[in-house]
Amino acid sequence: MSRDWDAATYDRVSDPQVAMAEVVLERLALQPGERVLDAGCGSGRVTELLLESGAEVIAADQSQSMVEAARARLNGRGQVLQSDIAEIELDAPVDAVFSNAVFHWVPDHDRLFATLHRALRPGGRLVAQCGGRGNVESFHAGARVVGHREPYAPYLGGWVGPWNFAGPEETSERLRRAGFTEVACRLEPWPVVPDDPTGYLRSVCLGYHVERLPEELRAPYVRDVVAELANPLELDYVRLNIDARRPA
């Protein structure tokens, strides 16, 4: 599952993720002095918004390049850890866990929610958004069409990918099994038209695809996927909104 990201390109093209995060931050309603875990901080653009609330922020990401970019951006503000968020262990519990556009990269949501439940103090809250059931289905259909062609088929033909786009029903059940209460999960369509389709797809949507390809086929594959899709490219994002609380 693990991959390293092109953090510089992601930082440049991630305006859509920041816009998604701003809505989640409104639901989170952080208060000054609260301690919050940014679970999957990426390059730190959204972590900066968390810091603006006056909260104490612990940011974590599995990607080394993302962690390096976040540390450079934050310049000593907050703590940035390199860790799988499904395994993270903190030195003290947090008041809140925030996450945006990350959980769909985690294969085992039962394990993830159990870990985040342990990270919260009694009464602490989990507020998150990620890709949900139906997320980028049309995009992935186009990527598969190209992947079944030569010369890509030996590497991508039949490959289903690592994504975990869960629905609200099974997510609610998993959260309750992990010990959460006040659980609320819902899907929300969120179409995105990226300003730089090639850079965005390579950095965000096709990262696992291109890692399976030899270097000389990576750029051609991304170009062919862009050509396969509609112009202008609109990505059919569907977001899974998650709110839950660890009982007091």
KAFENUR-V558106 format. One line per field, one symbol per residue. ss: DSSP state (H for helix, E for strand, C for the rest). phi: phi as a letter, one per 40 degrees, with the letter a starting at -180 (. if undefined). burial: b if it has 9 or more other ideal C-beta (glycine too) atoms within 8 Angstrom, else e. A space follows every 50 residues. Layout:
# KAFENUR-V558106
ss = ???
phi = ???
burial = ???
This chain:
# KAFENUR-V558106
ss = CCCCCCHHHHHHHCHHHHHHHHHHHHHHCCCCCCEEEEECCCCCHHHHHH HHCCCEEEEEECCHHHHHHHHHHHCCCCEEEECCCCCCCCCCCEEEEEEE CCHHHCCCHHHHHHHHHHHEEEEEEEEEEEEECCCCHHHHHHHHHHHCCC CCHHHHCCCCCCCCCECHHHHHHHHHHCCEEEEEEEEEECCECCCCHHHH HHHHHCHHHHHCCCHHHHHHHHHHHHHHCCCCCCECCEEEEEEEEECC
phi = .cacbccccddcbcdcccccccccccccfcbdgcbbcccgcfcgccddcc cccgccbbbaacccccccccccccfgcgbbbcacccbcbbcacbcabbab fbdccccbcccdcccccccccdgcbbbaaacbdgcfccccccccdccccc ccddbbcgcbgccbcccccccccccccchcbfcabacacacbbccbdccc cccbcbdcccccbcdcbccccccccdccccbccbcccbcbcbbaacdc
burial = eeeebbbebbbebbebbbebbbbbbebbebeeebbbbbbbbbbbbbbbbb bebebebbbbbbbebbbbbbbebbeeebebbbbebbebebeebbbbbbbb bbbbbbeebbebbbbbbebbeeebbbbbbbbbbebbeebbebbbbbbbbe ebbebbbeeeeeebbbbbeebbebbbebbbbebbbebeeeeeebeebbbb bbbbbbbbbbeebeeebbeebbbbbbebbeeebebbbbbbbbbbbbee
